[in-house]
């Protein structure tokens, strides 16, 4: 498995090992721009771990704990925890972009 370790300056001591840099890129674009993620990350962000496990590929399932930790420490609280919060975050970020 090819993975990339992402260090953060957050209190969480772990690293984000992602099977593809696209996973981290997708999370960062979601947080910064409100770009929708794929089904696996959407389920992680919505705190729907049964769905996330079901949608995870063979590499991301091995990194699920680290991805959840990264989300906990790096994604604003209002941007995750439920599908409604995820949808509201995307809507809010897109409204800000349209207003600019």
N, C-alpha and C positions, 0 to 999 in steps of 0.2 A: 504494500500500500504506500503510495506517495502521499505524504502529508506535509503541511506547512505549520510551523508553530508561530503563533501570534502572541507576543507579550503585551500586557496592558499595564497601565500604571494604577489600576484599581486595586482595592484591598484583597480581591480574590487572588490567591496565589498561583492558580493554575495557568495553563496556556490553552489557547484555542487551537486544537489540532483539527484541521479540516481536510477532508479527502480531496477537496478542490478549493483553490483560492476563490472560486466563484461563490462558495458558501459565505465566506467572510465579506466579499464584495457585495453580495446580495443583502446581508444584514446591515452593512454600513449605508448602502443606498436607501434601504428602507428607513433607517433612522434619520439620515440627513436630508433625503429628498422625498420620502413618502412613496418610493417605488415599491409596488407589490412584489412579494416573494413568491417562490414556488410553494407547492402544497405542503412539503415537509416543514419548511421554515415557518410557514403560516400557522401550521398546527403547533409548532414549538412556541411561537409568539403568543398564540391564543391559550397556552397552557393546557392544550389538549394532547396529553402525552400518549394516550392510547392511539390516537390518530397519527401522531408523529412517528411512533414506532412502526405503525403499519405502512407509512409512506417513506420511511428511511431506506436509502440504498445500503448496500452491504458495507460501505465505508463510513457513511455518516452515522449508522447505528452504533459503531464503535466509539464515536466521538460525541454521542448525545449528551453525556454528562457535562463535558466541557462546553458544548454549545449552550446548554441551559445555564451554566455558570456565567458564560460570557454575556448572555442576554440579561441575566439578573444584575450584573455589575455595570453594563454598558448601555443598556436601552432604557430610556426614561420610563418610569413606572406607568405613566398614562399611555404608553405606546404598546403595552403588552398585557397579558393576563386573561384576555377574552377575545373572541372574534369581533365583538362590538368595539373594543378598544383598538384593535388592529385596523378595522375599517375607519374608525373616527380619526386615527392618526394619519392614514393615507389621505383622507378627505381634507383634513386640516392642512397638511403639507402642500397638497395640490391647490388649495384655495390661496395659500400664501404665494405660491409660484405664479398663479394667474393674476394676482393683484400687483405683482412687480412689473 
